[in-house]
Structure formats: C-alpha cells, structure tokens
Amino acid sequence: MPKRLGWTILTISMIVLFILGTIVYLAFSAGPRAPSRLESSALKAEATVSWSEEGGTMVQAQSLSDALVLIGYGHARSRAWQLALWRQAALGRLSEWFGADALPADRMVRQLDIPGGARSAWDALDPNISADLAAFSEGIDLGVSAPDLSRGAPFLILDVQMEPWQPWHSLAVERLFAWMSSHPSGKLDAQNPDPWYEAVRTLEDLLSFHGTHVNFAAGVMQAERPYLTTRLATGSTGVPFFVESEIDYGSGRFTGLMVPGTLVSLLGRTHADAWALTGRTAMQIDSLVVSRTEVSTRFYRIRHHDQEEVVTAHYVGSRLLLDAPPREGASSMVRLLSWSGGSVGTDTGTWLAALGGSAPSPSLLSGDGVQWTGSSFRATGRPATVVQPENGILFVTSAPERTSPAATVAGLPEAPSLPEWMQTTLSMSAGRILEPIMTLLADSSTSPARTEEAIRYLRNWNLEYGAAEPGASILETLLTYPSLPLRDEAAVREALQETINLLSRRYGPEMSSWRWETVQERAVTFPGATRSGADGGRPEERFLDKYRSVRIRAPGHPQSLVWGSPPSRDSLRITSVWEGGLDLYGGTLHFRRPVVEFNRFLGTFLTGDRPPEVRTLRREPGDASTLFFPHD
C-alpha cells in the first residue's frame, strides 16, 4: 500500500510539473516572434533594426529612404497594439471592436473628417515626400502583416485581424494625434450632458490618452553643457506610447522621440539641429450667429457589426458646427469648432525634413517649444508661458502655474544637470499656496492634538513632493476641498480637520504613514480596456478581464520637474507621462515612463506598484533585431 501511494504521489507530481512547465512555456514562448532576416524590395542596401517595448527602436542604414522602411517596421513590431487601436480610431471604426458605446467617438472622428482629410492630404503630397512616406508605410505593413503578429494576446482575445497598412493611414493617425493634443475636454455635467464632450471623453478613455495641456519643454545650459528636456502627458496608459528612436542613415543621425505610425517627432537631435516641442494643437470653440445659407452638409457612413448608420456633419467653411444648424431661411446662435486639422492635412514634409537635419516648423501641431541653434536656445511658436530667468534655463509651457513647474524653474538658483532635473521634486508654487494657510493656522496652541500634529507636518515640510512626504499628502488633500477660502481661519481649520479624518480612514491614524507616493497612487491602464465602452460582446469581456488597471507609486507633482498627479475628483486623471531629455553634447537620450508588462507571465504582478525607472536609449542584449536585405 505505501509503495502504491508513493507511485500515485509521484505520478500526480509529474503531471502537475508538466502542466506548470507547459504554462510557463506558453507564457514565455507564445506571441509575436520577429524573423532574424527579412527581404524587402523597398531597400537599396543591407540595414538593421532592433527594438523593444522597454527601450525604443534603433536603425542602421545607408540612406534615409532605407532607414524609413526600418523605422516603420520597428514601430509595427514594438507598438503593434497601439498602431492597430489608433488606426481604428482614426478611421472612425472603434465600434467594430467595442460595440455601440464607442459610436460617439466614431461619429466625432467622422465629423472632424480625420480619415477624409488624410486621404486628401495623401493625394496632394509632393511626389518625393509621398515616396518617402510610402517607404515608411511599407515597413509598417511588413510588420503588421507578419503571420506571427496575430498571436499577440489582444488580437487573439478580440479576434482582430490586422489589415494591410496604407500610406494614408499614417496621415490619419497623425491627424488623430493632433486632435487628441488639442485639449478639447470640457466640463461634463451629469444632469445636462453635452453630446460633443461625451464623445471626446469616450475617445480619450478608450485610447487612454489625454492631458497634453500640461506638457512643457525646456532648454538648459548646465556648466556649458546644453540639454533639451520635455514632459509629455500620455493620459493613463501603462503601455509605452512614444517610440524612443536612434536612426543612423550614413549621411546623418537622428536621436529622439516619435509617435508610432507617424513621422511626428516632438523631441529630436540631428547632425544640424535639436528641438523639443510641447505637441499642442490650436483648437477653439466660438459662439456665433450664422445663417442657413452659410452652412454646408456632408454625410458619412459608419458600419458596426451588422448595423449601419449615416452621420451628418455641418460646416461653416472649415469650421464644424457642434449644434443643430439654423432652419431654412433663418439664422441662429451656434457653437463653431476651429482646429488646425480643418485646414491642414499633414506635416509630413516638415517631419521628414527634421529627420534629415532641420528643426521642424509644423502647422498641424502648434510648434510651441524650444530649439537649440548651435550656441543658444530660443523659444518657438507662441506658447502661453515662457520663463527665461538668469539661471541658464529657457522654459516653455501652455499650462498655468498651478499645473506646471514654471515657478519652480524660475526659483532654481542655477541650472541642474540632466540627472538632477529628472529627480527634482521641489515645488515653489506649493510654498506660495502654503504660506497664507500657515498664517491662518499660526496659533495652534488651542487646537486638538491631531490638528497640532498635522500643522507641525505642514510647518516642517520642505516643499518636496518626495515619495515619503506626509506634508505633501496633507496639503494636496486639503486643496481638494472646493472653494477653500484662504482668508477664513475657521473654514481652513474645518477643512484641515476633514482632511485628517479622511486620511485617517484611508491610510490609518499614524500620520507618518501618509506617504505622498501612497496618497497620490496612480492607476495606469491598457489602451482599449475601459468599461465605458464595454458592450462589444464576450470577447471584449475577456479582454477587460485580462487587462485590468495597475496601480503604481512614484514621487513628483505637476508643479515639480518630476511628474506625479495630485489627488483629484477628475475621473480622467493624468497618471502617465513621458519625461526625458537629450544631452546635446553626448547625444544620449534619457527617459522615464510607466511600463506595465501586461502580456508577460506574471507581468502585472511583477511590474505593478513600482515607480518608473530612468533609462537611456541603447541596444540591450534582450532586444529583438532583424537584418534586412534588398530583394532582387
């Protein structure tokens, strides 16, 4: 009997080990695997591309036209899901994947004529520019049409087949990025919802991309060593959005940041120029009286599942009506939306010139930013805020001081090094806000013991939004109370007591445990995995179950050089940003952004609750690589 029991236990153990081994093998082996060698008729000479989701794309080619093929291929391999999702959104076809709840986003994209404008822009391109864009798109198509790519988890779960990539698709994605960079969000009233802003919110939520109004760019001269740095909001995505890129094409070299599927480069350095742009787009909504004779009407067809509908859009010139048009023979007050995409189809020419060595001057995007002229920095475009104090820093942003580090930059005694810049969590604005509060709370001798303890934390706070700062947590939670009167001592004390009660309930009575990284904990998501459009059927339910949001902890604040979103009642918090800089002498790209390994075995467990790491763009041993040959 013992012998038989021993054999039974051994057999069960071997079966369990076999099952575990199979799970691990499938977890680490399934999914896309790029070929080590590939032929392309678009190439003139051998070239190499390497990439990873963590570290960007690196290309070595003998000409820019060859390099463009490989850049596109690298985008497709490292950002396949993003390319698929953004193209689907740019074509107004999200409802095919996510059901009727995505229809408002599709209608809005069609009314903005994002796909139609892309087709028209492609038809009007200069032949030389269209040839280069075709080479870039050829590389993307080589990647997205690879048989192994369909084994990627999101494609399998949603039963999505990647369609061939056409050159005008890149223009559509570029135009969608420009629209998403225009900060079109308005205040949503639950009692009287505005259909237009509901559509905007749906698209922002599905793409997990929003918040570009807080972007900034800066040029810094530190001990005669210049660098460019930028902070670019990427909404709530836990998947890297931009592609860090290094392109050596023989006669020149580009190092910088690209928007996948496009040639847009918001941060770049070439052999001739260097730049950092905020990536904003001009957008404006005006209320005007118009007559019916001024209005033109277009119709767009949307198909989703087995249904079809016609979308009607009304225009006055290139401006879109957000309300119903006037009746025949009448005039009425309507809202008219103007944005750069209404008159500009693409900036492909300027982005190609940038890769070739010239700083970009885009029209679809605003061009606000900083340029290195070879000896000094200068502001470009028409940014809302320019700070040029006597500390070697030129700082540009469109954000108000409350949501930018403008005051912190102006208050720095000297320019920090690039590593120091990416670690500075000081907020000078917080000091200005805290001063009147502490004046009102100066006499705390008669306050309850808990209130006195909170006041001491505020009084002794160093204005750093570091990971372990309870003072930051107390102030930022206090500021979430609406219309906090900074001249009314009783109201401030009452709000402080409510703050103490709230933090005690959530994080325990011990104030030392109210660490800033805990209180401002951020949730990042997998693009497309949102409940707001969860009616696409059983495949989407499996998709949502797999790609649950992940919480991360990290220091920083909108008013510091390191990002960290404060506690907020806004449902679309900016929890993910790209932070980085280019050393203009050494040529090294330093960067940091949240990365969650959603598709790897135990990936969300191993990468959750971890602050983003500072990385440098370089080829790592684990990077994938493909050697390209010309096809005879």
Secondary structure, 3 states (H helix, E strand, C coil): CHHHHHHHHHHHHHHHHHHHHHHHHHHHHCCCCCCCEEEECCCCCCEEEEEECCCEEEEECCCHHHHHHHHHHHHHHHCHHHHHHHHHHHCCCCHHHHCHHHHHHHHHHHHCCHHHHHHHHHHHCCHHHHHHHHHHHHHHHHHHCCHHHHHCHHHHHHCCCCCCCCHHHHHHHHHHHHHHCCCCCCCCCCCCCCHHHHHHHHHHHHHCCCCHHHCEEEEEEECCEEEEEEEEECCCECCCCCEEEEEECCCCEEEEEECCCCCCCCEEECCCCEEEECCCCCEEEEEEEEEHHHCEEEEEEEEECCEEEEEEEEEECCEEECCCCCCCCCEEEEEEEEEHHHCCCCCHHHHHHHHCCCCCCCCCCCCCEEEECCCCEEEECCCCEEECCCCCEEEEECCCHHHCCHHHHHHCCCCCCHHHHCCCCECHHHHHHHHHHHHHCCCCCCCCHHHHHHHHHHHCCCCECCCCCHHHHHHHHHCCCCCCCCCCHHHHHHHHHHHHHHHHHHHCCCHHHCCHHHHCCEEEECCCCCHHHCCCCHHHHHHHHHCCCEEECCCCCCCCCCCCCCCCCCCCCCCCEEEEEEECCCCCEEEECCCCCCCCCCHHHHHCCCCCCCEECCCCCCCEEEEEEECC
